[in-house]
Amino acid sequence: MYSENGFRFFFYSNDHLPIHIHVEKSRKTAKFLLEPVELSSSRNFKASESREIRIIINSKIEFFKEKWNEYFN
């Protein structure tokens, strides 16, 4: 759906509320809630990478919410 700095941001087709986004890079994964932006789970990301992901999400928050609503509503 969206990529930046090697991170891939996406939804699964069977995702559910609350609104959230998944992130992958190499063999690392994370899930961030979007309202408010908050780390829900993470596997193998360093704290610095999680901060970078949060910055990217905050800069694209309206885009991600719009895409969620287009797909799931």
N, C-alpha and C positions, 0 to 999 in steps of 0.2 A: 504494500500500500504506500509506504513512504520510507525512504532511506536517507540517512545523513551521517557523515563521519564513520561509516562502516556499520552503523546500527540499523537494523531493520525493524520498523514499527508496523504492527498489524493487529487485526482481530481474527478470532476463529469464527467460523460460520455458525457455531452453536454457542457462542458467548452469551452471557447473561448479565443482568444488573448486579452490582452497580457498574456504571460506565467505567471502562478501563481499557488499557492498551497493553499488548505484549511487545517485548523487545528482545531481539536476538543479535548476537555478534559472536562469530566463531562458535564455540560450544557453551556459550554463556546465555542465560535467559533471565528475564525479569517480567514482572507484571506491575503496572502502575495504575492506581485509581486516578480518575480525571477530575473528580469533584469531591474534595480538593485533590490536587496533585500530591500523591502520596505513594511511596513504595509499598506494595502489598506482599511481594515475594521476590526473591532473587537467588540465582544459583551461579556462582563463580564470578560475578562482577565485583571489582574492587570498589571501595567507597568513592574514589575519584571518578570512576566510570558512572556510578549511580548518580553522582552530582551532575556530570555532563549530560546524562540522559534526562534528568529533571529539568535542566536548563533548556534542552531541545524541546521537551514536551511543553514547557511554559511558553516558549516562543511560537508553538504551533497549536496551542490548546483549542482555539476556535476551529481550526481545520479538523483536528481529531474528533471533536464533539460533533461537528457537521457530518463527517463521514460515518460516525457511529449511528447518528439519527437517520441518515439516508439508508443505511443498510438494515438496521433493526426496527425501524418504525414504518 
